[in-house]
Amino acid sequence: EKLLSNKIKTSQLYLDSLTHRSASNINNERLEFFGDAILGLIIAEYLYEKFPNDDEGSLSRKRSHLVRKETLYKVAVNYNLGSKIILGEGEKKSGGHRRESIISDALEALIAVVYIIEGFDAAKIFIYEIFI
């Protein structure tokens, strides 16, 4: 949350990004879809610029490693994102706050919120910061 502006933290979109489908019909699934695309673009741009001699296959493998669920989970856990996710009762009981897919999806949804509220450059900075 220290990386997010008050405008983001007080928005309904922020709350939506942390809401799992088990808790509400208004949840993070659409934001997760959009955040996945934004993350893929920003990571692809970073790799394209950082590795000018790599071919498409090499760049694709690097991007795939960085945007996969396991990597996003590690990044999100570093920021304790799982504890902030709003879950339905059944998902809470089954340990959803620790589930890789739920946590990584919430991170992608949060990336979408940064993009929607603050724009591409802010999303890029946010992604760079969390991946450091």
PyMOL commands that set and color helices and strands:
alter all, ss='L'
color gray80, all
select helices_A, chain A and resi 6-9+12-17+29-50+56-67+69-78+81-84+89-93+96-98+100-118+120-131
alter helices_A, ss='H'
color red, helices_A
deselect
rebuild
show_as cartoon
